[in-house]
Amino acid sequence: MKKEFLKDLISFIQNKGLIWGPEPEIYGGLAGFYSYGPLGKLLKNKVEESVRRIFQSNGLWELEVPTILPDKVWKASGHLGSFEDKLVECSKCNAKFRIDKLIEEKYKVNAEVLSNKELLEYVKKTKCPSCKGKLKEEIKTQSLMMKTLVAGKETSLRPETATTTYLPYKRFHDFFRGKLPFGVFQIGKAYRNEISPRQHVIRLREFTQAEGQIFIDKKEKNKFEKYELIKEVKLPLWTAKQQEKNQKLKIIKLNQAVKNKDIKSKAYAWCVWLAYEQFISMGIPEKRIRLRQHLPKEKAFYADDAWDVEINLNSFGWTEVCGVHDRTDYDLKQHAKHSKIELIARRESGEKFVPHILEIAFGTDRPVFSLLDIFYNKKAIEQGKTMFKLPYHMAPIDVSIFPLLKKPKLVSLANKIKDDLEKEFIIDFDISGSIGKRYLRSSESGTPFAVTIDFESLEDNTVTLRDRDTEKQIRVEIKTLKETLIKLLNNEIKFEKAGKLIK
């Protein structure tokens, strides 16, 4: 069922100009590289605008820094020597596979907590996904770093945005006048030499990350003012203790999780909430989201705590889309050691300290795919009706504009309306085909509202406004159309109350 759904979903994604690839298609494609088509890029823009809005409204400031850095940086961060994945090869076709993902996909286990010996036990009973041949019972490793030369010097493309965020710390410290905590974030490209990227844009070699970093005094983690505003919020938390006892997750208040010491500090609890809020704000249904704490064996050695945001996809089941980490003072200490530059802050007493870093790390490709996966509806295709019911505020195109016929007066008025509305909205202007076919194309693109200009519009300055999901229609005055659409897209008014209902 999932394979059939994924096949149909990818066909839809390609045909509607959402995502194409692997690219370059005309040369056979290279796994892990995809292009966003016209609709896909608009959707990705909406996702990234949502990320910016949530981070900025919660006090984080956006940065943009280089994506290529000298290898001495990556040596200091630990990436150059240890950022690698385990792989296994096919004895017949020589295909390579990332062993943890291969095993997790087939056996639904958490491979990150398994030893090499345990991994090999699974390898013995697993066939090559490509040719069904026997896999070699040998585990190898592959560096995930993508290397290059800049002016003859060894450099690497960044595998995540986090390290590049830490390097200007002294500049942040000055900008924020030495007052901690402060937060920054980046949205930008990262690169990983993945062994065998699969699952469409869930696993890529070139991808877009959106990472927020909070710099904080260790002694202030449980004196975090913003926590007081959200401490009563209930979240679907699946703790390490629950997982070890095979218990289900519980929906509990954050202050209870802090009291139980499932979450170690108030500042970190706030970060967990903020990560969750990112995906809720994109329109991912609450019932599809859970927050899973890392088990002790899978947690990074420097992390004091680590939780993942996971989304239950129709195609791949529970899928990690975000990581929230308390990285302590590891990163700044490492870069201070290797750069010989002091990276510190001072308390009011004058005492020096190295700030801790709380991280919210995710990409924008996975939430884009999640929206496509969740709101694509094959059954509706078979019925010839609406099939792509994205949350209205996340739709690639906000409004379609249709002159009823290709009559000069109708087209002229439609163009005037378009010129006015496109100052506020993403507009699709379509004059080809019957009005029924245009409504269907609009719905297939996920566009929430369609505006039709007809002969009545020439007489009384009203238009027909059609709702994507209900297919209901109302008449709205042209002079109030923009204001009405803003209210509808912001869910400030019900459609039936926005104009005169056409029966």
N, C-alpha and C positions, 0 to 999 in steps of 0.2 A: 504493500500500500504506500509506504513512504517513498520507495523508489519510483513508483508510478507518479506520485504527487510531485516529486522533485523534477522528474522529466518534463511534466506539464508546466511546472513553475518556470523552469529555465527556458523553455520554448516561449512562454509568455514574456519573460524578462527580455529575451532577445528581440522578439517580434515587435514589442512596444517601444523599442529604443531606450530601454533602461540600462542594461549592462551587456556588453559584448566581449567575447573572448573565449579561451585564452588568446592573447594578442602576441604578435600580429597574425590574424587569422589567415590572410592570404599566403603566409609562409609556413603554415602548419601550427602556429601558436607555441608559446613558451609558458609552461604551467606557472601559475602564480601571478600572472599579469593580465589585468582586465581594463577595458575602457568603459567609461560611463557615457552613454548616449544622451541625447537631448533631454529626455524625461528623467533619466537616471541622475544626471548632473543636477537638475533642479531639485530632485528629492534629496540628494546628498547635501546640497546647499541648505535645505530646510533643516536637516539633521544638525548640521554644523552651526546654523543660526540658533537653534534650540540650545545646543551646548554652550555657545557664547552667552546667551541670555541667562542661563542658569548659573554659570560660573560668575559672570559679572555682577548679577544681582545679589550674589552671596559674597562679594568682596574680593574676588580673585581678578588679577590684572593679566591681560593677554600679552604674550611675547612672540617674537619670531627670531630664531637664531639659526646659524649654519647647520646644514645636514651632513657635511663632511668635516671630519676633524682628524688631526694627526694621531697616529697609533699610540703615542705616549699617553693620550687621554684614555683610550680604551684599555691600555695596560693598567692604568691606575684604577679604573672602574671595575676591573676583573673580567671584562668582556673578551679581551683578546686571548686570554688563556683558558677560560672556562665556559664561555657562552657557546654551548654546543648541544646537539641532540643525539640520542642513540638511534642507530639505524640497523636494519637487517636487509640482506640481499636475497634475491631469488637465485637458486642454483641453475635454473633453466634459462630464463630470459634476462638475468642480471639486473632486473629492476630493483630500485632501492626504496625502502619504506621507513618512515619514522615509526619506530617500534611501539611507542606508547599509544599513539593515535590509532595505529592498526589494531592493537589489542582492545583499546577502549571501544572502538566502533563495533567490533565483532562480539566481544564478551561482556560489555557494559560494566567494566570494573574500573577502578581508579588506578591506572598503571603507574602513576607518579610515586606511589608508596611501595611498589614492588622492587625487590632486589633483582640483579641481573639473572641469578639462578631461577627466580620465579618467572621472570620475563621469558626465559628460554623454554620453560615448561609450556607456556602458551604458544611459543613459536613452533614447537614440535607438532602441534595439532592444527596449525594454521596453514592454509594454502595461499599461494601468491595471488593477490587480487587481479593481476594482469593476465597471467597465463595458466593459473591453477597448478603451477609447478610447486616443488618442494622448496621451502625456505632454508637457507643455510643456518645451521645452529651456531651462529657466531654473532656477537654484538660488536658493532663498530661505532665510532663517533664522527660527527661532521661539524665543523665550526659554522656558526650561523652568520658570521661577519662577511659583509661584501667589501672587498678590498679594492683599492685603486691607488694610483700615483698622482700626486699634485706637485709639480715642479721637481719631480724626481724623489719626493719624500713619501714614505709609506703612510698612507691614510686609509680610513674606512668610512663607509656610509653608516650613518647612525642606525642601530637596530631598534631604538626607541627614542622618545624625545626627552626622557627623564634626565639622563646624564647631561645633555646639552643645556637643560634648564638650571642645573646646579652650578655650572661653571661661572656665570656672572654674579654669583652670590654677593660679592662685595658691592657691586653696583646696586643690587636690590636693597642691601642693608642701608646704603646711603640714600636711595630714593625714598624709602619708608622711614627715614630719619632714625634708624636704629631701633624702631619700635616693633617688637614681636608680639603676637603672631602676625604674619602677613602671608598672602597667597598669590601665586602666579599660575598661569596655564599656557599651554601651546596647543595649536592645531596644525599639524604638518606631517610631511611624508617621513616614513621610516622604511628600512630595508632589511630583510633577513634571507639568508641563503637556505631556505627551507628544503628539506630532503625530498619530500613528495607532497607538495601542496595539493589538497583536494577540497571537497566541500565548497566549491564555487568561491565566493569572496570571503568565506569564513576564515580561510587560511591562505594568505597571500605572501608573495616575496616583496612586493611593493604595496604599501598600505598607508592609510592616513590615521594618525593617532591624535587623541585629544586627552591630554594629561594635566591634571591639576596638582600642585605641590604646595603644602602648607608648611612654613618654617615656624617652629615654635620652641619655646623653652621647655625642657623636660619637666621642670617644676610647675609649669602652668597647665599641663595637660588636663588636670582635673579642676581647673578654675576657668573653664572656657565659657564665656558669656553666651555665645550663640547656641550652645547646647540647651540652655534653659528654655529657648523658644520651641524646641522640637522634642523635648524629652518625653512627652506624652504620646508621641507618634508610635503607632504599631507597625512593626515590620515582620516579614516572613523570614525568621532567622533559623538556620539549620546549623547548629553548633557542632564542633568537633566531637563533643561528648555524645550528642545524639547520634551522630553518624557511627561512632564506634560501638554504640549499643543497638544499632539498626532501628533507631527511633525516627519517627517522622518529625519534620520541622514544626515549630510553633510560631504562631503570630502573637508577638508580645510587645509591650511598650519598651522603648529604648532605655528608660530609667531602670526598668526591671532587669534588662540584660546587663547594664552596668553594675547594678547592685549584686547580681549573681556572679559577676566577674567573667561573664562570657565575652564581654567587650571590656578591654582593660582601662580605657580612659574616656572621659566625656568628650574631649577633642576628637578622638578617633571615632567615637560613636556618631558625632556630627558628620564626619567624613563618610561613614557608611550610609547615613541618611541621605547625604548630598548625592552620592553615587546612585542610589535608588531613585532619587528625585529626577535625575537626568533622564532615565528611561521612562518614568511615568509621564514626564513632560513631553516626551516624543509621542505619547499615545500608546505605548505598550500596555496591554491590559494587566492589571494587578495580579490576576490569577495565573498569569504566565511567568511571573517573576519570583525568584527565591534568592536569598543571600546565604551562601554556603561558606562556612569557616574552613580554612585549610587545616588538614590533619597535621600533627607534629612532624611526620616524616616528609610531607610535601612542602612545608614552609621553608622559605629561604633562611639561611643561617643567620643573616643579619636582621631579620624581621621579628619584631616583638609580637605582631599579630598580622593576620592576613585573611581577608574575606573576598569572595568572588560574587559578582552579580551574574546570575544565570537565567536564561530565558528558555522556555519550553517551546521549541520550534516544531512545526508539523513535519519538517523534512529530517531533522537531525536530533530531535528530542532535546533534553536539557543541554544547553550550550553556554559556555563561559563567554561573557561579553565585556566584563570589566573586573579589574582587580583593585582592591583597596588595601594598602600596606602601611604599616608603621615601620619605616625604614631606620628608625632611631637616628644616631649621629654618624652612621657608617659612611655615607657618601661624602659628606664634607670633610671628615677625617682622612679619608683616602686621598682626596684631591689636595688637601693641605699637605699631606705627607709627600706626595709625588711632585707637586708644583713648588714646594717650599714657601708657600704663601699662607699666612694665617687666615683661617676662615672662621671667625668667631663673632659673638655678640657680647654685650655687657648687661648685667643686671643693674638695678638702681644703686646697688651697693658698690658698683664698680667691678664686681667679680666677673671674670671672663668665663664663657661657656661656648660649647659647640652646639648649635641648634639641632633639634630633631626634625625629621621630615615625615609628614603624613602625605601619602600619595593616593590619588584617584586616577587610575590608568586604564584607558580604553581606546578603541579605535572607532571611526565613524562608518567603516564598511560593514561591520557586523550589525549595528542597529539598522542600517539601510536594508540589509538582507532580511533582518527580523521583521521589519515592516512589510516587505514584499511577501515573505513566507506566511505571516499571520493573516494578512488582509486580502490575499489572493483567494478567489472563490471559483473553483472549477465547476461546481454545480450550476452556478449562475451562467457560466459560459454556455453550457448545454441547453439552458433555457432561453438563451439569447438576451439576458437581462444584465443589470449591473453586476460587475464581478470583482471590482477592485475598490473595496470600501475602506480606503485609508482614512485615518482621522482627518477631518476637514482641514485643520490647521497645518497638517504635514503634506497635503497633496502637492505634487509637483506644479500643477497649474491651478490657480485659484478660481478662475472664471472663464467660461467659453462664451464667445459672442457670435451669434448667428443672424445675419439678415435672412428672413424667411425665403426670399427669392433674389436672384441676381438682377434686381431692378435698381436703376441709378439712385432713386430717392431713398430706397431702403438701405443700400450699401453706403450712401453718403452719411445718413444718420447713424448707422452702425459704426462707421469710422470715427465720428465725433464722440460717440460713447466710449469707444476703445481708447481714443486719445486721452479722455478724462480718467478712465479707470486704470490704465496702465501706469499712472503715476503712483498708484497704491498697490496694485495687484499684478501677478503674473497672468497674462492674458493669452488665450488661444482664439484667433480670429479665423473662422472657417466658413466658406461660402460654397463648397463643393458637395454635391449629393443631396438627397432628400433630407428633410429636417429630422426624420426618424433615424436615418443612418448617422447623422451628425450627433444626435443625442447619444447613440450607442457608442460612437468613437470617444465622445467626451467622458462617458461613464467608464469605459475601459481604461482610460488614462487616469481615472481616480478623481477627475475634476468635480468639486462639490456642487457648483452651480452653473447653469447655462442661461444666458440672456438671449431672447429671441426678439428681433425687431420686425414687426409686421405692419400691415397697412393701417391698423388701428393706432399704431405708434405715431404715424404721421398726423393723425387727427387729434389725439388727446395727450400726446407726450407721455405715454406709458409703455412699458415693455412687459413681456412674459418672462418670469423668473422661474426656472425649474430646479427642483431639489434632486440631487443624484440618488439618494437612498430610497426616498418615498415615492419619487417620480411625480409628486404633487407640483402644481403650478399656481402661481399668483401673479396678479398685475401690480406693478410697482411704478410710481412716477419717476421719470428720468432724473429729475432734480434731486430726488432722495435716494437714488440707486446706490451711490457710493457709500453713503452712511449706512444704508440697510445691509449691504454686503459686509461691511466692517463688523456690524453687530452680529450678523449671522455667523461669520467666521470666528468671532470671539465668544460665540455661544451666549450672547447677551440677550437674545430674543428668539422665540420659537418661530419656525418658518411660517406657520399658518397665521401668525399675528403680524407678519412683516408686510402684508399687502392684502389685496382682495383675492380670495381663493377662487380659482377657476374649477368649476365642477364638471 
